[in-house]
Amino acid sequence: MGCSSNALNIWLLRIEISKREGSLVCILYFFPSIPYQC
């Protein structure tokens, strides 16, 4: 139940970090490591 919300929080956090870095490459780099399945 909490897996999806946890993955979303991690996704949003990584987007924020990428915004600070000013690099979309960061988002693409972190994309495969998002825990879609628990």
C-alpha positions as CSV (number, residue, x, y, z in Angstrom):
1,M,0.0,0.0,0.0
2,G,2.7,2.4,1.0
3,C,5.0,1.4,-1.8
4,S,3.5,3.6,-4.5
5,S,3.4,6.7,-2.3
6,N,7.0,6.0,-1.3
7,A,8.1,5.7,-4.9
8,L,6.3,9.0,-5.7
9,N,8.0,10.8,-2.9
10,I,11.4,9.6,-4.1
11,W,10.5,10.6,-7.6
12,L,9.5,14.1,-6.5
13,L,12.6,14.4,-4.4
14,R,14.9,13.5,-7.3
15,I,13.1,16.0,-9.5
16,E,13.7,18.7,-6.9
17,I,17.4,17.7,-6.8
18,S,17.6,17.8,-10.5
19,K,16.1,21.2,-10.6
20,R,18.7,22.5,-8.2
21,E,21.4,20.9,-10.4
22,G,19.8,22.3,-13.5
23,S,20.1,19.1,-15.3
24,L,17.5,16.9,-16.9
25,V,20.1,14.2,-17.3
26,C,19.8,13.6,-13.5
27,I,16.1,12.8,-13.9
28,L,16.8,10.4,-16.8
29,Y,19.7,8.9,-14.8
30,F,17.6,8.2,-11.7
31,F,14.5,7.1,-13.6
32,P,15.4,3.3,-13.9
33,S,16.1,3.1,-10.1
34,I,12.6,4.1,-9.1
35,P,11.0,1.2,-7.2
36,Y,7.8,0.7,-9.2
37,Q,7.4,-2.8,-7.9
38,C,7.9,-3.8,-4.3
